[in-house]
Amino acid sequence: MAGADLRPDFSTARAAFGVPATVTRPAPDDTPIDTEVIWLPPPPTDVPFGLELQRQEPKRILSIPLADVPTVPTGTLIACPEVLAGAVQQWTVDGFDRYEFDAVRVIVVPAEDAT
């Protein structure tokens, strides 16, 4: 079938790669939501020639199911581990990567870095 979207839906990916998370949006929608999120690999960082010694932190991107969390504004707090059964850490949504039909990809930073 030409043009068909062959990507698996979020629930399939979540079953394989998801980690438990609690998402708390800014007020007035600040009721914590328990869900599962997926850590995505950081996008490649292109460094111009001659700047190889510059330190550049990779972007951390989480995919969040829109069925559970319909809006994810900047400043949303997310408590989740980086790996399954890892230590829970606090993250803050710092920006957006893109929306998909069933998930939103957000850029997060450690909560203590968000100011």
N, C-alpha and C positions, 0 to 999 in steps of 0.2 A: 504494500500500500504506500504509494508515493506521498511524502510530506507528513506521514504519521509520526507523532512524538513517541519515541520508543523508550524514553527515560522511565525508570520505575517511579511510582508515586512515593511521597515522603514516608508513608507508613512502612513501606518495604525497606527503605534506606535506614529508617529509625530503628527497625528491628535488628539490623546488622551493626549499625555504627552509633546508635544513640546513647547518650548519657543522661541520667536524671538531672533535672534543673528546676529551680524555682525562679519564676520571672515576676518582678514587681515593677510595674509601670509607675510613672510619676502621678501624683494626685490630679484629678479626683478618682482615677481608675487604678488605685494602688492596692487592690486586693491581690495578694500573692497567688500565682497560678502555677501549679505543679504540672510539668510536662517533661518531654525528652527533647534534647537538642543534639545537633550533629556538628562537631568541629570539622571545618573544611581545611584542606591544605592551604598554606599561604600562597598568594599569587607570586609569580617570579618577580624579582625586583631588578629592573634594568639599570645598570650603573654606567654613566658615561665614561668613555675611555679616560684614564688618568686619575680616576677618583676611586680606585679599588680599595684604598685604605680607609675610606669613610665608613663609619659604622651606621648601619641602617636596620632598624628593628622591623621584622616582618609583621605584616598585618595579621591580626587574629580574627578569623571570621567564623561566626556561628550561624547555622541554619535553624530557624525556629518555625514550627508548624503554625500556619495561619488558622487552622481549625481550633487550636487551643488558645492561641494568643493573636487575636485579630489585628491589633495595632501594637507597634513596638517603637515608641518615640525615642529620640535621643535622650539620654539620661536614665533610661530603664536599667534597673539593677537585675543581674542574673547571677544566681548562686549555683555553680556546677563544677564538677571536676573536669580536668583536661583529659583524663582517661577513665574508663569504667573502673569503679572501685577505688579511684584515686581520692585525694583530699579535696574537699569542696572549697572552692575559692570564689571570691566576689569579683564580678565583672560589671562594667558600665558600658552601655551602648554609646559609642562615640560617633557613629555614622552608619551609612547604608551602603551595601555592595549592590544588591538588586532584589527585586521581587520576582518570585516564580509563581506558578499557578496555585501551589499549595504551601509555600513557605516563603519566608523573607530571610535574606542573608544580611547580617549586620556585622559591623566592625566593632570589636570590643577592646577595651583596655582594662588592666587591673583597676579595681575600684579606687585604690589609694592614689593612682595616677590621674584620675579624672578630677579636674578642678575647674 
